[in-house]
Amino acid sequence: MSEFHEVDWQNASVQDRIAPNKVLFRLMVQLSKKLDVHFDVLLEEAQEKPVTTAGDPHRNFRRGEIAKERSHKIHEWIARN
C-alpha cells in the first residue's frame, strides 16, 4: 500500500492504515490552514459527526489510529472537495 489513493479502507488491516491515516491528518491540517477554517469544523464535516470532547480528540488521528469508517469518509470528503 505504497500509494495513498490505492488504500482499500474497508479491507486494509489496522497496521496498513496507519501511514495513510497520518497522511489524511496532515492533509486536513493543511486544508484547515489554507482555508482558514478551524480543523474541527472540517473534521466534523468530513466524518459526518461531531468531534469528541475527549481531552485530546485528535491524538489517535495524529498517530494514524482511527477507525476504517472514519478514514474512508475523510478520504472521500477530501476527494470530493
C-alpha positions in Angstrom: 0.0 0.0 0.0 2.6 2.5 -1.1 0.2 4.9 -2.7 -2.3 6.9 -0.8 -5.0 6.5 -3.4 -4.6 2.7 -3.5 -5.7 2.2 0.0 -8.7 -0.2 0.3 -10.0 1.4 3.5 -12.6 -1.3 4.2 -10.3 -4.2 3.8 -6.9 -2.9 4.9 -5.6 -4.0 8.3 -5.1 -1.6 11.1 -1.4 -1.6 10.5 -1.8 -1.0 6.8 -4.0 2.1 7.5 -1.6 3.8 9.9 0.6 5.6 7.3 -2.3 6.6 5.1 -4.3 7.9 8.1 -1.3 10.1 9.1 -1.4 11.5 5.5 -5.1 12.2 6.0 -4.4 14.1 9.2 -1.6 16.2 7.6 -3.9 17.0 4.6 -6.7 18.0 6.9 -4.3 20.3 8.9 -3.1 21.8 5.6 -6.6 22.4 4.4 -7.6 23.9 7.7 -4.8 26.4 7.4 -5.3 27.1 3.7 -9.0 27.7 4.0 -8.7 29.5 7.3 -11.3 27.1 8.8 -10.9 25.5 12.3 -9.6 22.0 12.0 -12.6 20.6 14.0 -15.1 22.2 11.6 -13.5 20.5 8.6 -13.2 17.2 10.5 -16.8 17.2 11.6 -17.9 17.9 8.0 -15.6 15.2 6.6 -16.5 12.4 9.1 -20.2 13.5 9.2 -20.3 13.5 13.0 -19.1 15.8 15.9 -15.6 15.7 17.2 -15.4 14.0 20.6 -15.0 16.2 23.6 -12.2 14.0 25.0 -9.1 15.6 26.4 -7.1 15.2 23.2 -9.6 14.3 20.5 -7.0 14.3 17.7 -4.4 12.1 19.4 -5.3 8.9 17.6 -5.8 10.6 14.3 -2.3 12.1 14.5 -0.9 8.7 15.3 -2.8 7.2 12.3 -5.0 5.1 14.5 -8.6 5.8 13.6 -11.4 3.6 12.5 -11.6 2.5 8.9 -15.1 4.0 8.6 -13.7 7.4 9.6 -10.7 7.1 7.3 -12.9 6.2 4.4 -15.3 9.1 5.0 -12.5 11.6 5.4 -10.7 10.4 2.3 -13.9 10.6 0.2 -14.6 14.1 1.5 -11.2 15.3 0.5 -11.6 13.7 -2.9 -15.0 15.4 -3.4 -13.8 18.8 -2.1 
